[in-house]
Each structure stands twice: as structure tokens, then as C-alpha cells.
Amino acid sequence: MHATAIVLGERGVLVAGPSGSGKTALAMALVERFRAAGRFARLVSDDQVFLLAHQGRLVCHAPATIAGLVEVRGLGPVPAEYEAAAAIDLLVRLVPVNEVERFPEPASELLLGCRVPMAMLAEREITSTIPAVLAALGAWFLA
């Protein structure tokens, strides 16, 4: 899947969207927010993830060729601490701002037979998407 996966505390987050939508920037900003608060956070995979269903949970891991790398625009891939795999608790779909509902109903998406809570948030809008992701994870106190 064309996405970036991270672990925030004990929760896995999968950030999906088209190229240039800010997947990596959002994911790394969330990792830094958690780390600044003294909480565990780490990259799983940047830009591409392998998905599998395991005991009713969606699990992701990095392709071997990009494991431990994060793309920094204008610089290219750089090494980063990473986790080998994560169970996903939230799917964030980055979409054009005009497609984001102000008061959306709770949503989920079926991936490989696993129902995953989903939030549609504005692409390239890190400042406004961080609080929404934190709230969706129940970590609003870090916003």
C-alpha cells in the first residue's frame, strides 16, 4: 500500500494519500510530538507498507529495501529508527481540503478483511491534522 506507518505509544497509525500529500511530514511530526512528551514513537515504514491480516488485526511492515529509511524531500532517503511491524489502530486518509467534512460521522475501512477506524483529513495541513489524529487516538492531551 502507498502509505506511511508509525507507532505512537501502543497504537499503530497508517497514513495514506497520494504522492506529495504530506504522509511523511505528518507521520514524523506525530512521532516528534510523542517523543517530546516523553512517550514512545517510531517509524514502521515510509511511503510503502506491506499489509497482512493476523488474528483479525491489520498488521504492517516495511519492504526490506526501505526498512529504516525515511524520505526527506530535497535530500532523499535518510536512516531512521524503526519498528519491524505494527498492528494498525487508525487509518488516516489525506485528501484535498475541500473533501474534508467539518463534522464527520465515525468511519472505518475494510482492509484485508480487517475493519480499521478511519479519518479523512486535509493533505499538506500538518498543523490542523495533528490534533485530529491525536483526538482519534484518545491522546488529545498531547495536542
N, CA, C and O atoms as a GROMACS GRO file, in nm:
protein
  572
    1MET      N    1   0.086  -0.118   0.000
    1MET     CA    2   0.000   0.000   0.000
    1MET      C    3   0.090   0.123   0.000
    1MET      O    4   0.194   0.126   0.066
    2HIS      N    5   0.049   0.223  -0.074
    2HIS     CA    6   0.122   0.350  -0.077
    2HIS      C    7   0.081   0.428   0.048
    2HIS      O    8  -0.022   0.497   0.049
    3ALA      N    9   0.161   0.417   0.154
    3ALA     CA   10   0.128   0.477   0.283
    3ALA      C   11   0.253   0.481   0.371
    3ALA      O   12   0.356   0.422   0.339
    4THR      N   13   0.241   0.552   0.482
    4THR     CA   14   0.346   0.559   0.583
    4THR      C   15   0.286   0.507   0.713
    4THR      O   16   0.175   0.544   0.750
    5ALA      N   17   0.360   0.422   0.784
    5ALA     CA   18   0.311   0.364   0.909
    5ALA      C   19   0.401   0.405   1.024
    5ALA      O   20   0.524   0.410   1.011
    6ILE      N   21   0.338   0.434   1.138
    6ILE     CA   22   0.411   0.472   1.259
    6ILE      C   23   0.346   0.404   1.380
    6ILE      O   24   0.233   0.357   1.374
    7VAL      N   25   0.422   0.402   1.489
    7VAL     CA   26   0.370   0.358   1.618
    7VAL      C   27   0.377   0.479   1.711
    7VAL      O   28   0.482   0.542   1.725
    8LEU      N   29   0.264   0.510   1.774
    8LEU     CA   30   0.256   0.619   1.871
    8LEU      C   31   0.210   0.559   2.002
    8LEU      O   32   0.093   0.520   2.014
    9GLY      N   33   0.298   0.550   2.100
    9GLY     CA   34   0.265   0.480   2.224
    9GLY      C   35   0.244   0.334   2.191
    9GLY      O   36   0.336   0.266   2.144
   10GLU      N   37   0.123   0.287   2.215
   10GLU     CA   38   0.091   0.147   2.183
   10GLU      C   39  -0.002   0.136   2.064
   10GLU      O   40  -0.060   0.030   2.040
   11ARG      N   41  -0.017   0.244   1.988
   11ARG     CA   42  -0.113   0.248   1.878
   11ARG      C   43  -0.042   0.260   1.744
   11ARG      O   44   0.054   0.336   1.730
   12GLY      N   45  -0.090   0.185   1.646
   12GLY     CA   46  -0.036   0.192   1.511
   12GLY      C   47  -0.122   0.282   1.425
   12GLY      O   48  -0.245   0.275   1.430
   13VAL      N   49  -0.057   0.367   1.346
   13VAL     CA   50  -0.127   0.460   1.258
   13VAL      C   51  -0.073   0.442   1.117
   13VAL      O   52   0.048   0.438   1.095
   14LEU      N   53  -0.164   0.432   1.022
   14LEU     CA   54  -0.131   0.420   0.882
   14LEU      C   55  -0.179   0.547   0.813
   14LEU      O   56  -0.298   0.578   0.815
   15VAL      N   57  -0.086   0.621   0.752
   15VAL     CA   58  -0.119   0.747   0.685
   15VAL      C   59  -0.110   0.723   0.535
   15VAL      O   60  -0.003   0.695   0.481
   16ALA      N   61  -0.225   0.734   0.466
   16ALA     CA   62  -0.232   0.707   0.323
   16ALA      C   63  -0.272   0.833   0.247
   16ALA      O   64  -0.345   0.917   0.298
   17GLY      N   65  -0.222   0.844   0.126
   17GLY     CA   66  -0.258   0.956   0.040
   17GLY      C   67  -0.169   0.956  -0.081
   17GLY      O   68  -0.071   0.882  -0.088
   18PRO      N   69  -0.203   1.040  -0.178
   18PRO     CA   70  -0.123   1.045  -0.300
   18PRO      C   71   0.016   1.102  -0.273
   18PRO      O   72   0.041   1.164  -0.170
   19SER      N   73   0.105   1.081  -0.368
   19SER     CA   74   0.240   1.135  -0.359
   19SER      C   75   0.232   1.286  -0.340
   19SER      O   76   0.156   1.354  -0.409
   20GLY      N   77   0.311   1.338  -0.247
   20GLY     CA   78   0.313   1.481  -0.221
   20GLY      C   79   0.205   1.531  -0.128
   20GLY      O   80   0.194   1.652  -0.106
   21SER      N   81   0.123   1.442  -0.071
   21SER     CA   82   0.012   1.484   0.014
   21SER      C   83   0.056   1.513   0.158
   21SER      O   84  -0.023   1.567   0.237
   22GLY      N   85   0.179   1.478   0.193
   22GLY     CA   86   0.228   1.507   0.328
   22GLY      C   87   0.226   1.389   0.423
   22GLY      O   88   0.227   1.408   0.544
   23LYS      N   89   0.224   1.268   0.369
   23LYS     CA   90   0.222   1.148   0.455
   23LYS      C   91   0.341   1.144   0.550
   23LYS      O   92   0.326   1.130   0.671
   24THR      N   93   0.459   1.158   0.494
   24THR     CA   94   0.581   1.150   0.574
   24THR      C   95   0.589   1.266   0.672
   24THR      O   96   0.623   1.247   0.789
   25ALA      N   97   0.559   1.387   0.625
   25ALA     CA   98   0.566   1.504   0.712
   25ALA      C   99   0.472   1.491   0.831
   25ALA      O  100   0.510   1.522   0.944
   26LEU      N  101   0.349   1.447   0.806
   26LEU     CA  102   0.254   1.428   0.916
   26LEU      C  103   0.302   1.319   1.011
   26LEU      O  104   0.302   1.337   1.132
   27ALA      N  105   0.342   1.206   0.956
   27ALA     CA  106   0.386   1.095   1.039
   27ALA      C  107   0.504   1.135   1.129
   27ALA      O  108   0.504   1.106   1.248
   28MET      N  109   0.603   1.200   1.072
   28MET     CA  110   0.720   1.236   1.151
   28MET      C  111   0.689   1.347   1.252
   28MET      O  112   0.749   1.350   1.359
   29ALA      N  113   0.597   1.437   1.218
   29ALA     CA  114   0.554   1.540   1.314
   29ALA      C  115   0.484   1.475   1.433
   29ALA      O  116   0.503   1.518   1.547
   30LEU      N  117   0.402   1.372   1.407
   30LEU     CA  118   0.337   1.300   1.516
   30LEU      C  119   0.438   1.225   1.602
   30LEU      O  120   0.427   1.225   1.725
   31VAL      N  121   0.535   1.162   1.539
   31VAL     CA  122   0.640   1.092   1.614
   31VAL      C  123   0.714   1.191   1.704
   31VAL      O  124   0.737   1.163   1.822
   32GLU      N  125   0.749   1.306   1.650
   32GLU     CA  126   0.820   1.406   1.729
   32GLU      C  127   0.734   1.459   1.843
   32GLU      O  128   0.785   1.483   1.953
   33ARG      N  129   0.602   1.477   1.820
   33ARG     CA  130   0.512   1.524   1.926
   33ARG      C  131   0.511   1.425   2.043
   33ARG      O  132   0.519   1.465   2.159
   34PHE      N  133   0.501   1.297   2.011
   34PHE     CA  134   0.500   1.195   2.116
   34PHE      C  135   0.634   1.190   2.189
   34PHE      O  136   0.638   1.186   2.312
   35ARG      N  137   0.742   1.192   2.114
   35ARG     CA  138   0.875   1.187   2.178
   35ARG      C  139   0.899   1.309   2.267
   35ARG      O  140   0.957   1.296   2.374
   36ALA      N  141   0.855   1.426   2.223
   36ALA     CA  142   0.872   1.548   2.304
   36ALA      C  143   0.797   1.538   2.435
   36ALA      O  144   0.835   1.601   2.534
   37ALA      N  145   0.690   1.459   2.437
   37ALA     CA  146   0.611   1.438   2.560
   37ALA      C  147   0.664   1.319   2.641
   37ALA      O  148   0.602   1.279   2.739
   38GLY      N  149   0.778   1.263   2.599
   38GLY     CA  150   0.837   1.151   2.672
   38GLY      C  151   0.770   1.018   2.645
   38GLY      O  152   0.786   0.924   2.723
   39ARG      N  153   0.695   1.008   2.535
   39ARG     CA  154   0.625   0.885   2.501
   39ARG      C  155   0.696   0.814   2.386
   39ARG      O  156   0.764   0.878   2.306
   40PHE      N  157   0.679   0.684   2.378
   40PHE     CA  158   0.739   0.605   2.272
   40PHE      C  159   0.672   0.636   2.138
   40PHE      O  160   0.550   0.644   2.130
   41ALA      N  161   0.752   0.652   2.035
   41ALA     CA  162   0.700   0.671   1.899
   41ALA      C  163   0.810   0.636   1.801
   41ALA      O  164   0.928   0.666   1.822
   42ARG      N  165   0.770   0.571   1.691
   42ARG     CA  166   0.871   0.529   1.595
   42ARG      C  167   0.807   0.503   1.458
   42ARG      O  168   0.690   0.466   1.448
   43LEU      N  169   0.887   0.522   1.356
   43LEU     CA  170   0.850   0.488   1.219
   43LEU      C  171   0.842   0.336   1.205
   43LEU      O  172   0.920   0.264   1.267
   44VAL      N  173   0.750   0.288   1.124
   44VAL     CA  174   0.747   0.147   1.083
   44VAL      C  175   0.793   0.140   0.939
   44VAL      O  176   0.883   0.063   0.906
   45SER      N  177   0.730   0.218   0.852
   45SER     CA  178   0.767   0.219   0.710
   45SER      C  179   0.723   0.350   0.648
   45SER      O  180   0.616   0.402   0.679
   46ASP      N  181   0.805   0.402   0.558
   46ASP     CA  182   0.774   0.527   0.492
   46ASP      C  183   0.743   0.505   0.344
   46ASP      O  184   0.822   0.444   0.272
   47ASP      N  185   0.630   0.554   0.302
   47ASP     CA  186   0.586   0.559   0.164
   47ASP      C  187   0.526   0.430   0.109
   47ASP      O  188   0.435   0.436   0.027
   48GLN      N  189   0.574   0.317   0.152
   48GLN     CA  190   0.517   0.188   0.111
   48GLN      C  191   0.515   0.096   0.231
   48GLN      O  192   0.610   0.092   0.310
   49VAL      N  193   0.407   0.020   0.243
   49VAL     CA  194   0.396  -0.077   0.352
   49VAL      C  195   0.338  -0.207   0.297
   49VAL      O  196   0.256  -0.206   0.205
   50PHE      N  197   0.382  -0.316   0.354
   50PHE     CA  198   0.320  -0.445   0.328
   50PHE      C  199   0.216  -0.466   0.436
   50PHE      O  200   0.243  -0.443   0.554
   51LEU      N  201   0.098  -0.511   0.397
   51LEU     CA  202  -0.012  -0.536   0.491
   51LEU      C  203  -0.044  -0.683   0.496
   51LEU      O  204  -0.032  -0.754   0.396
   52LEU      N  205  -0.085  -0.728   0.614
   52LEU     CA  206  -0.136  -0.864   0.629
   52LEU      C  207  -0.237  -0.865   0.741
   52LEU      O  208  -0.232  -0.783   0.833
   53ALA      N  209  -0.329  -0.960   0.733
   53ALA     CA  210  -0.428  -0.978   0.839
   53ALA      C  211  -0.376  -1.085   0.932
   53ALA      O  212  -0.335  -1.192   0.888
   54HIS      N  213  -0.378  -1.057   1.062
   54HIS     CA  214  -0.332  -1.154   1.161
   54HIS      C  215  -0.428  -1.152   1.280
   54HIS      O  216  -0.436  -1.052   1.352
   55GLN      N  217  -0.498  -1.261   1.299
   55GLN     CA  218  -0.594  -1.276   1.410
   55GLN      C  219  -0.690  -1.158   1.418
   55GLN      O  220  -0.717  -1.104   1.526
   56GLY      N  221  -0.743  -1.118   1.301
   56GLY     CA  222  -0.842  -1.012   1.297
   56GLY      C  223  -0.787  -0.871   1.302
   56GLY      O  224  -0.864  -0.775   1.303
   57ARG      N  225  -0.656  -0.857   1.305
   57ARG     CA  226  -0.593  -0.724   1.309
   57ARG      C  227  -0.515  -0.701   1.182
   57ARG      O  228  -0.458  -0.794   1.125
   58LEU      N  229  -0.512  -0.576   1.138
   58LEU     CA  230  -0.430  -0.537   1.024
   58LEU      C  231  -0.290  -0.507   1.075
   58LEU      O  232  -0.271  -0.426   1.166
   59VAL      N  233  -0.192  -0.574   1.018
   59VAL     CA  234  -0.052  -0.559   1.060
   59VAL      C  235   0.028  -0.511   0.939
   59VAL      O  236   0.004  -0.556   0.827
   60CYS      N  237   0.121  -0.421   0.961
   60CYS     CA  238   0.203  -0.373   0.851
   60CYS      C  239   0.351  -0.384   0.886
   60CYS      O  240   0.390  -0.385   1.002
   61HIS      N  241   0.431  -0.391   0.781
   61HIS     CA  242   0.576  -0.387   0.795
   61HIS      C  243   0.637  -0.328   0.669
   61HIS      O  244   0.570  -0.316   0.566
   62ALA      N  245   0.763  -0.291   0.678
   62ALA     CA  246   0.832  -0.225   0.566
   62ALA      C  247   0.888  -0.327   0.469
   62ALA      O  248   0.932  -0.434   0.509
   63PRO      N  249   0.885  -0.294   0.340
   63PRO     CA  250   0.961  -0.374   0.245
   63PRO      C  251   1.110  -0.369   0.285
   63PRO      O  252   1.157  -0.265   0.330
   64ALA      N  253   1.181  -0.478   0.269
   64ALA     CA  254   1.322  -0.485   0.312
   64ALA      C  255   1.407  -0.374   0.251
   64ALA      O  256   1.499  -0.324   0.316
   65THR      N  257   1.378  -0.336   0.130
   65THR     CA  258   1.461  -0.236   0.062
   65THR      C  259   1.451  -0.095   0.121
   65THR      O  260   1.539  -0.012   0.099
   66ILE      N  261   1.344  -0.067   0.197
   66ILE     CA  262   1.328   0.067   0.255
   66ILE      C  263   1.318   0.065   0.407
   66ILE      O  264   1.295   0.169   0.468
   67ALA      N  265   1.334  -0.050   0.469
   67ALA     CA  266   1.324  -0.060   0.615
   67ALA      C  267   1.429   0.032   0.679
   67ALA      O  268   1.546   0.029   0.642
   68GLY      N  269   1.385   0.113   0.773
   68GLY     CA  270   1.476   0.202   0.844
   68GLY      C  271   1.513   0.328   0.767
   68GLY      O  272   1.609   0.396   0.802
   69LEU      N  273   1.438   0.359   0.660
   69LEU     CA  274   1.464   0.480   0.583
   69LEU      C  275   1.340   0.567   0.579
   69LEU      O  276   1.228   0.517   0.572
   70VAL      N  277   1.360   0.697   0.585
   70VAL     CA  278   1.252   0.794   0.570
   70VAL      C  279   1.295   0.894   0.464
   70VAL      O  280   1.410   0.938   0.462
   71GLU      N  281   1.202   0.928   0.374
   71GLU     CA  282   1.236   1.022   0.268
   71GLU      C  283   1.222   1.166   0.316
   71GLU      O  284   1.117   1.207   0.365
   72VAL      N  285   1.331   1.241   0.302
   72VAL     CA  286   1.330   1.383   0.333
   72VAL      C  287   1.331   1.455   0.199
   72VAL      O  288   1.428   1.446   0.123
   73ARG      N  289   1.223   1.526   0.170
   73ARG     CA  290   1.211   1.592   0.040
   73ARG      C  291   1.328   1.685   0.016
   73ARG      O  292   1.363   1.767   0.101
   74GLY      N  293   1.388   1.672  -0.101
   74GLY     CA  294   1.502   1.755  -0.137
   74GLY      C  295   1.635   1.696  -0.093
   74GLY      O  296   1.741   1.744  -0.133
   75LEU      N  297   1.630   1.591  -0.010
   75LEU     CA  298   1.753   1.527   0.039
   75LEU      C  299   1.757   1.380   0.002
   75LEU      O  300   1.864   1.325  -0.026
   76GLY      N  301   1.641   1.316   0.001
   76GLY     CA  302   1.634   1.174  -0.031
   76GLY      C  303   1.617   1.090   0.094
   76GLY      O  304   1.588   1.143   0.201
   77PRO      N  305   1.635   0.958   0.082
   77PRO     CA  306   1.618   0.868   0.196
   77PRO      C  307   1.729   0.887   0.300
   77PRO      O  308   1.847   0.893   0.265
   78VAL      N  309   1.690   0.895   0.426
   78VAL     CA  310   1.786   0.903   0.536
   78VAL      C  311   1.750   0.798   0.641
   78VAL      O  312   1.633   0.763   0.655
   79PRO      N  313   1.850   0.747   0.713
   79PRO     CA  314   1.823   0.645   0.816
   79PRO      C  315   1.735   0.700   0.928
   79PRO      O  316   1.744   0.817   0.965
   80ALA      N  317   1.649   0.613   0.982
   80ALA     CA  318   1.562   0.648   1.094
   80ALA      C  319   1.541   0.524   1.180
   80ALA      O  320   1.540   0.412   1.130
   81GLU      N  321   1.524   0.546   1.310
   81GLU     CA  322   1.487   0.435   1.398
   81GLU      C  323   1.352   0.383   1.352
   81GLU      O  324   1.265   0.461   1.313
   82TYR      N  325   1.335   0.252   1.357
   82TYR     CA  326   1.208   0.197   1.312
   82TYR      C  327   1.172   0.070   1.388
   82TYR      O  328   1.257   0.004   1.447
   83GLU      N  329   1.044   0.040   1.384
   83GLU     CA  330   0.990  -0.084   1.438
   83GLU      C  331   0.969  -0.180   1.322
   83GLU      O  332   0.937  -0.137   1.211
   84ALA      N  333   0.986  -0.307   1.348
   84ALA     CA  334   0.974  -0.406   1.241
   84ALA      C  335   0.831  -0.420   1.190
   84ALA      O  336   0.809  -0.446   1.072
   85ALA      N  337   0.733  -0.403   1.279
   85ALA     CA  338   0.593  -0.422   1.241
   85ALA      C  339   0.503  -0.351   1.342
   85ALA      O  340   0.546  -0.316   1.452
   86ALA      N  341   0.378  -0.331   1.302
   86ALA     CA  342   0.280  -0.270   1.393
   86ALA      C  343   0.140  -0.314   1.354
   86ALA      O  344   0.108  -0.329   1.236
   87ALA      N  345   0.057  -0.335   1.455
   87ALA     CA  346  -0.087  -0.354   1.433
   87ALA      C  347  -0.147  -0.215   1.419
   87ALA      O  348  -0.115  -0.124   1.495
   88ILE      N  349  -0.235  -0.199   1.321
   88ILE     CA  350  -0.288  -0.067   1.289
   88ILE      C  351  -0.421  -0.043   1.362
   88ILE      O  352  -0.514  -0.124   1.355
   89ASP      N  353  -0.427   0.070   1.433
   89ASP     CA  354  -0.545   0.110   1.509
   89ASP      C  355  -0.620   0.226   1.443
   89ASP      O  356  -0.736   0.252   1.476
   90LEU      N  357  -0.554   0.295   1.349
   90LEU     CA  358  -0.616   0.410   1.284
   90LEU      C  359  -0.559   0.427   1.145
   90LEU      O  360  -0.437   0.424   1.126
   91LEU      N  361  -0.647   0.445   1.049
   91LEU     CA  362  -0.609   0.478   0.912
   91LEU      C  363  -0.641   0.625   0.890
   91LEU      O  364  -0.756   0.667   0.907
   92VAL      N  365  -0.541   0.704   0.851
   92VAL     CA  366  -0.561   0.844   0.817
   92VAL      C  367  -0.550   0.854   0.665
   92VAL      O  368  -0.445   0.822   0.608
   93ARG      N  369  -0.656   0.898   0.601
   93ARG     CA  370  -0.654   0.920   0.456
   93ARG      C  371  -0.640   1.070   0.432
   93ARG      O  372  -0.728   1.148   0.471
   94LEU      N  373  -0.531   1.110   0.369
   94LEU     CA  374  -0.509   1.251   0.337
   94LEU      C  375  -0.575   1.281   0.203
   94LEU      O  376  -0.546   1.216   0.102
   95VAL      N  377  -0.663   1.380   0.203
   95VAL     CA  378  -0.743   1.415   0.085
   95VAL      C  379  -0.740   1.567   0.067
   95VAL      O  380  -0.702   1.639   0.160
   96PRO      N  381  -0.779   1.617  -0.051
   96PRO     CA  382  -0.787   1.763  -0.069
   96PRO      C  383  -0.878   1.826   0.037
   96PRO      O  384  -0.978   1.767   0.077
   97VAL      N  385  -0.842   1.944   0.081
   97VAL     CA  386  -0.913   2.010   0.191
   97VAL      C  387  -1.063   2.022   0.165
   97VAL      O  388  -1.141   2.015   0.259
   98ASN      N  389  -1.105   2.040   0.040
   98ASN     CA  390  -1.248   2.054   0.011
   98ASN      C  391  -1.325   1.923   0.025
   98ASN      O  392  -1.448   1.923   0.018
   99GLU      N  393  -1.255   1.812   0.045
   99GLU     CA  394  -1.322   1.683   0.066
   99GLU      C  395  -1.335   1.645   0.214
   99GLU      O  396  -1.391   1.541   0.247
  100VAL      N  397  -1.283   1.729   0.301
  100VAL     CA  398  -1.287   1.701   0.445
  100VAL      C  399  -1.417   1.756   0.503
  100VAL      O  400  -1.448   1.874   0.487
  101GLU      N  401  -1.492   1.669   0.571
  101GLU     CA  402  -1.616   1.712   0.636
  101GLU      C  403  -1.583   1.779   0.769
  101GLU      O  404  -1.492   1.738   0.841
  102ARG      N  405  -1.659   1.883   0.800
  102ARG     CA  406  -1.636   1.954   0.926
  102ARG      C  407  -1.675   1.869   1.046
  102ARG      O  408  -1.603   1.866   1.146
  103PHE      N  409  -1.789   1.800   1.037
  103PHE     CA  410  -1.837   1.714   1.146
  103PHE      C  411  -1.867   1.575   1.090
  103PHE      O  412  -1.983   1.540   1.072
  104PRO      N  413  -1.763   1.497   1.063
  104PRO     CA  414  -1.786   1.365   1.002
  104PRO      C  415  -1.843   1.264   1.101
  104PRO      O  416  -1.819   1.272   1.222
  105GLU      N  417  -1.917   1.172   1.048
  105GLU     CA  418  -1.963   1.057   1.127
  105GLU      C  419  -1.844   0.963   1.146
  105GLU      O  420  -1.753   0.963   1.064
  106PRO      N  421  -1.842   0.884   1.253
  106PRO     CA  422  -1.734   0.785   1.268
  106PRO      C  423  -1.729   0.696   1.144
  106PRO      O  424  -1.832   0.653   1.092
  107ALA      N  425  -1.608   0.671   1.097
  107ALA     CA  426  -1.590   0.592   0.975
  107ALA      C  427  -1.484   0.485   0.996
  107ALA      O  428  -1.400   0.493   1.086
  108SER      N  429  -1.490   0.386   0.910
  108SER     CA  430  -1.389   0.281   0.911
  108SER      C  431  -1.372   0.231   0.769
  108SER      O  432  -1.452   0.261   0.681
  109GLU      N  433  -1.266   0.156   0.747
  109GLU     CA  434  -1.240   0.099   0.616
  109GLU      C  435  -1.202  -0.047   0.634
  109GLU      O  436  -1.134  -0.084   0.730
  110LEU      N  437  -1.246  -0.129   0.543
  110LEU     CA  438  -1.214  -0.271   0.545
  110LEU      C  439  -1.089  -0.295   0.462
  110LEU      O  440  -1.089  -0.273   0.341
  111LEU      N  441  -0.983  -0.340   0.526
  111LEU     CA  442  -0.857  -0.370   0.459
  111LEU      C  443  -0.820  -0.515   0.491
  111LEU      O  444  -0.801  -0.550   0.607
  112LEU      N  445  -0.810  -0.596   0.390
  112LEU     CA  446  -0.777  -0.738   0.404
  112LEU      C  447  -0.869  -0.808   0.504
  112LEU      O  448  -0.826  -0.897   0.578
  113GLY      N  449  -0.995  -0.767   0.506
  113GLY     CA  450  -1.093  -0.828   0.596
  113GLY      C  451  -1.091  -0.773   0.737
  113GLY      O  452  -1.167  -0.819   0.822
  114CYS      N  453  -1.005  -0.675   0.764
  114CYS     CA  454  -0.996  -0.614   0.898
  114CYS      C  455  -1.060  -0.476   0.894
  114CYS      O  456  -1.027  -0.394   0.809
  115ARG      N  457  -1.152  -0.449   0.987
  115ARG     CA  458  -1.218  -0.319   0.995
  115ARG      C  459  -1.127  -0.227   1.076
  115ARG      O  460  -1.094  -0.256   1.191
  116VAL      N  461  -1.086  -0.115   1.014
  116VAL     CA  462  -0.993  -0.020   1.076
  116VAL      C  463  -1.061   0.117   1.084
  116VAL      O  464  -1.110   0.167   0.983
  117PRO      N  465  -1.065   0.179   1.204
  117PRO     CA  466  -1.118   0.315   1.213
  117PRO      C  467  -1.042   0.406   1.118
  117PRO      O  468  -0.920   0.393   1.102
  118MET      N  469  -1.115   0.501   1.055
  118MET     CA  470  -1.054   0.584   0.953
  118MET      C  471  -1.095   0.730   0.970
  118MET      O  472  -1.209   0.761   1.003
  119ALA      N  473  -0.998   0.819   0.947
  119ALA     CA  474  -1.023   0.963   0.948
  119ALA      C  475  -0.976   1.020   0.815
  119ALA      O  476  -0.863   0.994   0.773
  120MET      N  477  -1.062   1.098   0.750
  120MET     CA  478  -1.023   1.168   0.628
  120MET      C  479  -0.983   1.309   0.669
  120MET      O  480  -1.065   1.386   0.718
  121LEU      N  481  -0.856   1.342   0.647
  121LEU     CA  482  -0.802   1.471   0.690
  121LEU      C  483  -0.735   1.541   0.572
  121LEU      O  484  -0.702   1.478   0.472
  122ALA      N  485  -0.717   1.671   0.586
  122ALA     CA  486  -0.664   1.753   0.477
  122ALA      C  487  -0.517   1.725   0.452
  122ALA      O  488  -0.435   1.723   0.543
  123GLU      N  489  -0.486   1.704   0.323
  123GLU     CA  490  -0.347   1.685   0.285
  123GLU      C  491  -0.270   1.815   0.302
  123GLU      O  492  -0.325   1.924   0.290
  124ARG      N  493  -0.140   1.802   0.331
  124ARG     CA  494  -0.047   1.915   0.346
  124ARG      C  495  -0.093   2.019   0.448
  124ARG      O  496  -0.061   2.137   0.436
  125GLU      N  497  -0.169   1.975   0.550
  125GLU     CA  498  -0.219   2.066   0.655
  125GLU      C  499  -0.179   2.010   0.792
  125GLU      O  500  -0.265   1.981   0.875
  126ILE      N  501  -0.050   1.994   0.814
  126ILE     CA  502   0.000   1.928   0.935
  126ILE      C  503  -0.053   1.994   1.062
  126ILE      O  504  -0.093   1.924   1.156
  127THR      N  505  -0.053   2.125   1.067
  127THR     CA  506  -0.096   2.195   1.189
  127THR      C  507  -0.237   2.158   1.230
  127THR      O  508  -0.265   2.143   1.349
  128SER      N  509  -0.327   2.144   1.134
  128SER     CA  510  -0.465   2.111   1.169
  128SER      C  511  -0.490   1.960   1.179
  128SER      O  512  -0.584   1.918   1.246
  129THR      N  513  -0.407   1.880   1.116
  129THR     CA  514  -0.431   1.736   1.121
  129THR      C  515  -0.375   1.670   1.247
  129THR      O  516  -0.430   1.570   1.293
  130ILE      N  517  -0.268   1.725   1.303
  130ILE     CA  518  -0.211   1.665   1.425
  130ILE      C  519  -0.316   1.655   1.536
  130ILE      O  520  -0.333   1.546   1.591
  131PRO      N  521  -0.387   1.762   1.572
  131PRO     CA  522  -0.487   1.750   1.679
  131PRO      C  523  -0.597   1.648   1.646
  131PRO      O  524  -0.646   1.579   1.735
  132ALA      N  525  -0.635   1.640   1.519
  132ALA     CA  526  -0.739   1.544   1.481
  132ALA      C  527  -0.690   1.400   1.500
  132ALA      O  528  -0.765   1.316   1.549
  133VAL      N  529  -0.568   1.372   1.461
  133VAL     CA  530  -0.513   1.238   1.480
  133VAL      C  531  -0.501   1.206   1.629
  133VAL      O  532  -0.538   1.098   1.672
  134LEU      N  533  -0.450   1.300   1.706
  134LEU     CA  534  -0.436   1.279   1.850
  134LEU      C  535  -0.571   1.253   1.915
  134LEU      O  536  -0.583   1.166   2.001
  135ALA      N  537  -0.673   1.328   1.875
  135ALA     CA  538  -0.807   1.308   1.930
  135ALA      C  539  -0.860   1.170   1.891
  135ALA      O  540  -0.920   1.102   1.974
  136ALA      N  541  -0.840   1.130   1.767
  136ALA     CA  542  -0.887   0.999   1.721
  136ALA      C  543  -0.821   0.886   1.798
  136ALA      O  544  -0.880   0.779   1.815
  137LEU      N  545  -0.698   0.909   1.845
  137LEU     CA  546  -0.625   0.807   1.922
  137LEU      C  547  -0.654   0.818   2.072
  137LEU      O  548  -0.608   0.734   2.151
  138GLY      N  549  -0.730   0.920   2.112
  138GLY     CA  550  -0.755   0.940   2.255
  138GLY      C  551  -0.636   1.004   2.325
  138GLY      O  552  -0.624   0.998   2.448
  139ALA      N  553  -0.547   1.066   2.247
  139ALA     CA  554  -0.427   1.130   2.303
  139ALA      C  555  -0.436   1.281   2.287
  139ALA      O  556  -0.334   1.348   2.267
  140TRP      N  557  -0.557   1.335   2.296
  140TRP     CA  558  -0.579   1.478   2.277
  140TRP      C  559  -0.495   1.563   2.371
  140TRP      O  560  -0.468   1.679   2.340
  141PHE      N  561  -0.455   1.508   2.484
  141PHE     CA  562  -0.376   1.584   2.584
  141PHE      C  563  -0.238   1.620   2.531
  141PHE      O  564  -0.169   1.703   2.591
  142LEU      N  565  -0.196   1.560   2.418
  142LEU     CA  566  -0.069   1.596   2.356
  142LEU      C  567  -0.084   1.703   2.249
  142LEU      O  568   0.014   1.749   2.192
  143ALA      N  569  -0.209   1.741   2.221
  143ALA     CA  570  -0.234   1.839   2.113
  143ALA      C  571  -0.183   1.976   2.149
  143ALA      O  572  -0.196   2.069   2.070
   0.00000   0.00000   0.00000
